[in-house]
Amino acid sequence: RMLALMWIAKGLGYWAVILGVDSAPTPFEARTTGFQATTIYFAVIDLVAAVGLWLTSTWGGVLWLLAVMSHLILTVFFPNIVTGGPVLIGLFISFIATYLYISWLAASDQ
């Protein structure tokens, strides 16, 4: 559930960019199409994945893995659109490893 709360905050951060609540000097409409598309994608998928994680459903875990892998891939291949550094990449990889380990423990217990 802590991961779900973090992903809700992440998704709301993307909505803040879309709605212009953040302190960016350039409005969302004036940014590149690639930036707009990735921002909208993460604004939607992060919140849907967070709800799925909160409900502890299988589809939530799958959507969360899709969201985090998308973020990692876009951070590596398009660093000017999706920001992130080595610390964020390491954090996301540790989240994935922890999630998979806990899921494995839960499945082996049943």
C-alpha positions in Angstrom: 0.0 0.0 0.0 3.0 2.3 0.5 3.9 1.8 -3.1 0.3 2.7 -4.1 0.5 5.9 -2.2 3.8 6.8 -3.8 2.4 6.1 -7.2 -0.7 8.2 -6.5 1.6 11.1 -5.6 3.6 10.5 -8.8 0.4 10.5 -11.0 -0.9 13.6 -9.3 2.5 15.3 -10.0 2.0 14.6 -13.7 -1.6 16.0 -13.5 -0.1 19.1 -11.9 2.1 19.6 -14.9 -0.8 19.2 -17.3 -3.0 21.6 -15.3 -0.2 24.1 -14.9 -0.1 23.9 -11.1 3.7 23.3 -11.1 6.3 26.0 -11.3 7.5 25.3 -14.8 8.3 28.4 -16.9 6.8 26.9 -20.1 3.1 26.0 -20.1 2.1 22.5 -20.9 0.5 23.5 -24.3 3.8 25.1 -25.5 5.9 22.0 -24.8 6.8 19.4 -27.5 4.3 16.8 -28.5 6.6 14.0 -27.2 6.6 15.6 -23.7 2.9 16.1 -23.8 2.2 12.5 -24.8 4.5 11.0 -22.2 3.1 13.3 -19.5 -0.5 12.3 -20.3 0.4 8.6 -20.5 2.0 8.6 -17.1 -0.7 10.8 -15.6 -3.3 8.2 -16.5 -1.3 4.9 -16.1 0.3 5.9 -12.7 -3.1 6.6 -11.1 -4.8 3.5 -12.5 -1.8 1.3 -11.4 -1.9 2.9 -8.0 -5.6 2.1 -7.6 -4.9 -1.5 -8.7 -2.0 -1.8 -6.2 -4.2 -0.3 -3.4 -6.9 -3.0 -4.2 -4.1 -5.6 -4.2 -5.4 -6.9 -7.5 -3.4 -8.8 -10.1 -4.1 -6.2 -12.8 -2.8 -3.5 -10.5 0.6 -5.2 -10.3 0.8 -5.8 -14.0 -0.1 -2.2 -14.8 2.4 -0.9 -12.2 5.1 -3.1 -13.8 4.1 -1.7 -17.2 4.3 1.9 -15.8 7.6 1.5 -14.1 9.2 -0.3 -17.0 7.9 2.4 -19.4 9.4 5.0 -17.2 12.8 3.2 -17.1 12.9 2.6 -20.8 11.9 6.2 -21.7 14.4 7.5 -19.1 17.2 5.6 -20.8 16.3 6.2 -24.5 14.7 9.7 -24.2 16.3 11.5 -21.3 15.3 14.9 -22.6 11.6 14.0 -22.3 11.5 11.8 -19.2 13.8 13.0 -16.5 15.5 10.7 -14.2 19.0 9.9 -13.0 20.9 6.9 -11.8 19.4 7.3 -8.3 15.8 7.1 -9.7 16.7 4.2 -12.0 18.2 2.3 -9.0 15.2 3.1 -6.9 12.7 1.8 -9.5 14.8 -1.3 -10.0 14.8 -1.9 -6.2 11.0 -1.4 -6.2 10.6 -4.0 -8.9 12.8 -6.5 -7.1 11.0 -6.0 -3.8 7.6 -6.3 -5.4 8.5 -9.4 -7.3 10.0 -10.9 -4.1 7.0 -10.1 -2.0 4.7 -11.5 -4.7 6.8 -14.7 -4.9 6.6 -15.1 -1.1 2.8 -14.6 -1.2 2.4 -17.2 -3.9 4.6 -19.7 -2.2 2.7 -19.3 1.0 -0.6 -20.4 -0.7 
